Amino acid sequence: MIAVKVRKVNTITNGIIDNGIVLIEDGKIKKIGADVKVPDGVKTIKAKYVMPGLVEAHCHIGIWEETIGWAGSDGNERTEPATPHVRALDGIKANADEGGLQAALHEGITTAQVLPGSANVIGGHGVALKTTPKTTVDQMLIKNPSGMKIAFGENPMRVYGVEAKKMPATRMGVAGVLRE
């Protein structure tokens, strides 16, 4: 168990608590309050401000890895405009040297939905996970699949129409790919 004595605690349900205490046991918050008693012998640390972990609803961390260059660019499967069979889960580098996961966690993002990029009209399955790096991505999972990435904007038209000279090159083409 760890006790955190905090100048300001921002809670989800009870607003801001001044001079609060947060008790943490087995990595989970056990109690929060201004009048929480700290058991004898419990390690106590001080903090100025504590708030709940942030949730990133749409990101690409782990599939565009920041540490290994082009070989870690797994955000888009650019072989065809509809790839509903691909999964962001399969492209995530989960270990501790993946810079995007480290940066997210450092900034307070504890949970993220990782989605394929927007190159394809149908990009594939997303995955919800915790951002604490683990040995395997399976240890980080919350929900898989967590959703399907669909892009209606200019990205599929640019990737396929402008760059590859094939469909979809227009919004009509994007809608047609989606209907298929």
C-alpha positions as CSV (number, residue, x, y, z in Angstrom):
1,M,0.0,0.0,0.0
2,I,1.1,3.6,-0.7
3,A,-0.4,6.8,0.6
4,V,-0.2,10.0,-1.4
5,K,-0.6,13.3,0.5
6,V,-1.8,15.7,-2.1
7,R,-2.3,19.5,-2.0
8,K,-5.2,19.2,-4.6
9,V,-7.0,15.9,-5.6
10,N,-9.3,16.2,-8.7
11,T,-11.8,13.4,-8.4
12,I,-14.4,12.3,-10.8
13,T,-17.4,12.2,-8.4
14,N,-16.5,14.6,-5.5
15,G,-14.9,17.6,-7.2
16,I,-11.6,18.9,-6.0
17,I,-10.4,17.9,-2.5
18,D,-7.8,20.2,-0.9
19,N,-5.1,18.6,1.2
20,G,-6.3,15.1,0.5
21,I,-4.9,11.6,0.8
22,V,-5.1,8.9,-1.8
23,L,-4.5,5.3,-0.7
24,I,-3.3,3.0,-3.4
25,E,-3.3,-0.8,-3.0
26,D,-2.1,-3.3,-5.6
27,G,-2.0,-0.5,-8.2
28,K,-5.7,0.5,-7.6
29,I,-7.1,3.5,-5.7
30,K,-8.6,2.2,-2.4
31,K,-9.7,5.5,-0.8
32,I,-9.6,9.2,-1.5
33,G,-10.5,12.0,0.9
34,A,-9.4,14.8,3.2
35,D,-9.9,12.7,6.4
36,V,-8.5,9.3,5.2
37,K,-6.4,7.6,7.9
38,V,-3.0,6.4,6.7
39,P,-2.2,3.0,8.3
40,D,1.0,2.7,10.3
41,G,4.0,1.7,8.3
42,V,2.6,2.7,5.0
43,K,5.0,4.5,2.6
44,T,3.8,8.0,2.1
45,I,4.8,10.4,-0.7
46,K,3.8,14.0,-1.4
47,A,2.3,15.5,-4.5
48,K,0.9,18.9,-5.5
49,Y,-1.8,17.7,-7.8
50,V,-3.4,14.3,-8.6
51,M,-6.2,13.7,-11.2
52,P,-7.7,10.6,-12.8
53,G,-5.9,9.1,-15.8
54,L,-6.9,10.5,-19.2
55,V,-8.5,8.4,-21.9
56,E,-7.4,9.0,-25.5
57,A,-10.4,8.0,-27.7
58,H,-8.6,8.1,-31.1
59,C,-4.9,7.7,-31.6
60,H,-2.2,5.7,-33.3
61,I,0.4,5.2,-30.5
62,G,2.2,2.0,-30.9
63,I,1.4,1.5,-34.6
64,W,3.5,4.4,-35.7
65,E,6.4,3.7,-33.5
66,E,8.7,6.6,-32.7
67,T,11.9,4.6,-32.2
68,I,12.5,2.3,-35.3
69,G,11.6,4.4,-38.3
70,W,9.8,3.0,-41.5
71,A,9.8,-0.6,-40.2
72,G,7.5,0.5,-37.4
73,S,5.1,2.4,-39.6
74,D,2.1,0.0,-39.3
75,G,-0.7,2.6,-39.3
76,N,-2.1,2.1,-42.8
77,E,-2.4,-1.0,-44.9
78,R,-2.2,0.9,-48.2
79,T,-2.8,-2.1,-50.5
80,E,-6.5,-1.6,-51.1
81,P,-9.1,1.1,-50.0
82,A,-11.1,-1.3,-47.8
83,T,-9.2,-3.4,-45.3
84,P,-11.8,-4.4,-42.6
85,H,-9.8,-7.6,-41.9
86,V,-6.7,-5.9,-40.5
87,R,-6.3,-5.1,-36.7
88,A,-4.4,-2.3,-35.0
89,L,-3.6,-4.9,-32.4
90,D,-1.3,-6.7,-34.8
91,G,0.8,-3.6,-35.4
92,I,1.4,-2.5,-31.9
93,K,4.9,-2.7,-30.4
94,A,4.0,-3.0,-26.7
95,N,7.4,-3.0,-24.9
96,A,8.9,-0.3,-22.9
97,D,11.2,1.2,-25.6
98,E,8.2,2.3,-27.7
99,G,8.3,6.0,-27.4
100,G,4.7,6.9,-28.1
101,L,3.4,4.7,-25.3
102,Q,6.0,6.1,-22.9
103,A,5.1,9.7,-23.8
104,A,1.3,9.1,-23.5
105,L,1.7,7.6,-20.0
106,H,4.1,10.4,-18.9
107,E,1.4,12.9,-19.9
108,G,-1.3,11.2,-17.9
109,I,-3.0,9.1,-20.7
110,T,-3.6,5.7,-19.0
111,T,-6.1,4.3,-21.5
112,A,-6.2,4.6,-25.3
113,Q,-8.2,3.4,-28.3
114,V,-5.6,2.7,-31.0
115,L,-7.1,2.9,-34.5
116,P,-5.6,2.3,-38.0
117,G,-4.8,5.5,-39.9
118,S,-7.1,7.3,-42.4
119,A,-5.5,6.3,-45.7
120,N,-8.3,3.7,-46.3
121,V,-12.0,4.2,-46.5
122,I,-12.3,1.2,-44.2
123,G,-9.1,1.0,-42.2
124,G,-9.6,-2.0,-39.9
125,H,-10.3,-2.8,-36.3
126,G,-9.2,-0.6,-33.4
127,V,-8.1,-1.8,-29.9
128,A,-8.6,-0.4,-26.4
129,L,-5.6,-0.8,-24.1
130,K,-3.8,0.5,-21.1
131,T,-0.7,2.5,-21.9
132,T,1.7,1.0,-19.4
133,P,4.2,-0.9,-21.5
134,K,4.2,-4.7,-20.9
135,T,6.0,-7.7,-22.4
136,T,3.2,-8.4,-24.8
137,V,0.3,-6.3,-26.1
138,D,-2.1,-8.9,-24.9
139,Q,-1.2,-7.9,-21.3
140,M,-2.4,-4.4,-22.0
141,L,-5.8,-5.2,-23.6
142,I,-9.1,-3.8,-22.4
143,K,-11.2,-4.6,-25.5
144,N,-10.4,-6.0,-28.9
145,P,-11.9,-5.1,-31.3
146,S,-13.0,-1.8,-29.9
147,G,-14.3,-0.4,-33.2
148,M,-13.9,-0.1,-36.9
149,K,-12.0,2.8,-38.5
150,I,-13.8,4.5,-41.4
151,A,-12.5,7.6,-43.2
152,F,-14.7,9.8,-45.4
153,G,-12.3,12.7,-45.8
154,E,-9.6,13.7,-48.2
155,N,-7.1,11.0,-47.1
156,P,-8.5,8.1,-49.1
157,M,-9.0,10.3,-52.1
158,R,-5.4,11.5,-51.9
159,V,-3.8,8.1,-51.3
160,Y,-5.8,6.2,-54.0
161,G,-7.0,8.9,-56.4
162,V,-4.0,11.3,-56.5
163,E,-1.1,9.1,-55.6
164,A,-2.2,5.6,-57.0
165,K,-4.5,6.9,-59.8
166,K,-7.3,4.5,-58.9
167,M,-10.6,4.6,-57.0
168,P,-11.6,6.3,-54.8
169,A,-10.6,9.7,-56.2
170,T,-13.8,11.5,-55.2
171,R,-16.3,11.5,-52.3
172,M,-18.6,9.5,-54.6
173,G,-15.9,6.9,-54.9
174,V,-15.3,6.9,-51.1
175,A,-19.1,6.3,-50.6
176,G,-19.1,3.6,-53.2
177,V,-16.2,1.8,-51.5
178,L,-18.1,1.9,-48.2
179,R,-21.3,0.6,-49.8
180,E,-19.4,-2.4,-51.2
